């Protein structure tokens, strides 16, 4: 009789354990930064940003050269005449202020463009992750930056990059 009671108790406990084990689901990790930098969209965004940076740097360099040229003129005139030209000093001050403003505006524009591109890519990657999760029955997909340890067997970074690239084409 005790044996039957234990068997019955075991059967009841086991019947509750099966749904719990089935609900565990699949877990995967992915490296979001790698997906951003190695995907075609990420590389294209990086190239666009580099073009913007170079264009802004050229403008800043041009303004900086104008400042250096004017400083040189002021120094030569001071050596030659023994006095400083107030109008040239004012012009130099104006150029320096313009330079500082140009640098700040350029940095802000580059930062805003980078953020907009990153947000667009993150939005697209989120959709790809949802598709992969639904297709492959993942219950949870985490970014590796939040995980202390994982097996390479559950890393789907390459799959996300491939799927993202194929969906964009």
C-alpha positions in Angstrom: 0.0 0.0 0.0 2.9 2.4 0.8 4.4 1.6 -2.5 1.2 2.5 -4.4 0.9 5.8 -2.5 4.5 6.7 -3.4 3.9 5.8 -7.0 0.7 7.8 -7.1 2.5 10.8 -5.5 5.4 10.5 -8.0 2.9 10.4 -10.9 1.1 13.6 -9.7 4.4 15.5 -9.2 5.7 14.3 -12.6 2.5 15.5 -14.3 3.2 19.0 -13.0 6.9 18.9 -14.0 6.3 18.1 -17.7 4.5 21.3 -18.5 7.1 23.3 -16.6 10.0 21.6 -18.5 8.1 22.2 -21.8 7.7 25.9 -20.9 11.4 26.4 -20.5 11.9 27.0 -24.2 15.0 27.8 -26.1 17.5 30.5 -25.2 20.0 32.3 -27.4 22.5 35.1 -27.2 23.7 37.6 -29.8 26.3 40.3 -30.0 24.4 43.4 -30.9 27.6 45.5 -31.5 29.0 42.9 -33.9 25.7 42.7 -35.7 25.7 46.5 -36.1 29.3 46.7 -37.3 29.4 43.6 -39.5 26.0 43.8 -41.2 25.7 45.4 -44.6 23.5 48.2 -43.1 26.0 48.9 -40.4 28.9 49.0 -42.8 26.9 51.3 -45.1 26.0 53.6 -42.2 29.7 53.7 -41.1 30.7 54.7 -44.6 28.1 57.4 -44.8 29.2 58.7 -41.4 32.9 58.7 -42.5 32.0 60.8 -45.5 30.2 63.3 -43.3 33.1 63.4 -40.9 35.6 64.0 -43.7 33.5 66.8 -45.1 33.1 68.5 -41.7 36.8 68.0 -41.0 37.7 69.7 -44.3 35.6 72.8 -43.3 37.2 72.9 -39.9 40.7 72.6 -41.4 39.9 75.4 -43.9 38.8 77.7 -41.1 41.9 76.7 -39.0 44.2 77.5 -41.9 42.6 80.9 -42.2 43.3 81.6 -38.5 46.9 80.5 -38.8 47.4 82.7 -41.9 45.9 85.7 -40.2 48.0 85.1 -37.1 51.1 84.9 -39.2 50.1 88.2 -40.9 49.6 89.9 -37.6 53.0 88.7 -36.2 54.8 89.8 -39.4 53.1 93.2 -39.3 54.0 93.7 -35.6 57.6 92.9 -36.3 57.7 95.2 -39.3 55.7 98.1 -37.8 56.4 97.6 -34.2 52.6 97.7 -33.4 49.5 95.5 -33.6 46.7 96.2 -36.0 43.4 96.4 -33.9 41.2 95.5 -36.9 43.3 92.4 -37.6 43.0 91.4 -34.0 39.3 91.8 -34.1 39.1 89.8 -37.3 41.3 87.1 -35.7 39.0 87.0 -32.7 35.9 86.7 -35.0 37.6 83.8 -36.9 38.4 82.0 -33.7 34.8 82.3 -32.5 33.6 81.1 -35.9 36.0 78.2 -35.7 34.8 77.1 -32.3 31.2 77.4 -33.4 31.9 75.4 -36.5 33.6 72.6 -34.5 30.7 72.4 -32.0 28.1 72.4 -34.8 30.0 69.8 -36.8 30.3 67.5 -33.7 26.6 67.9 -32.9 25.6 67.1 -36.5 27.8 64.1 -36.7 26.5 62.8 -33.3 22.9 63.4 -34.4 23.5 61.6 -37.7 25.2 58.7 -36.0 22.4 58.3 -33.4 19.7 58.4 -36.1 21.5 55.8 -38.1 22.0 53.6 -35.1 18.4 53.9 -34.0 17.2 52.9 -37.5 19.5 49.9 -37.6 18.5 48.9 -34.1 14.8 49.0 -35.1 15.5 46.8 -38.1 17.6 44.4 -36.1 14.8 44.1 -33.5 12.4 43.0 -36.3 15.0 40.4 -37.5 15.4 39.1 -33.9 11.6 38.7 -33.6 11.5 36.8 -36.9 14.2 34.5 -35.8 12.7 34.0 -32.4 9.3 33.1 -33.9 10.8 30.9 -36.7 13.2 29.0 -34.4 10.9 28.9 -31.3 13.2 31.0 -29.0 11.7 32.0 -25.7 14.5 34.4 -24.9 17.3 36.1 -26.9 19.8 38.2 -24.9 22.6 40.5 -25.9 25.9 39.2 -24.7 26.7 42.4 -22.9 24.1 41.4 -20.3 25.3 37.8 -19.9 28.2 36.7 -17.8 28.6 33.3 -19.3 27.2 31.4 -22.3 28.0 28.5 -24.5 29.0 29.4 -28.1 26.4 26.8 -29.1 23.6 29.3 -28.3 25.2 32.3 -30.0 23.1 33.3 -33.0 25.0 36.5 -33.9 25.9 35.1 -37.4 22.4 34.0 -38.0 21.0 37.5 -37.2 23.6 39.1 -39.5 22.8 36.7 -42.3 19.0 37.2 -41.9 19.3 40.9 -41.6 21.5 41.2 -44.8 19.1 38.9 -46.8 16.0 40.9 -45.7 17.6 44.2 -46.7 18.4 42.9 -50.2 
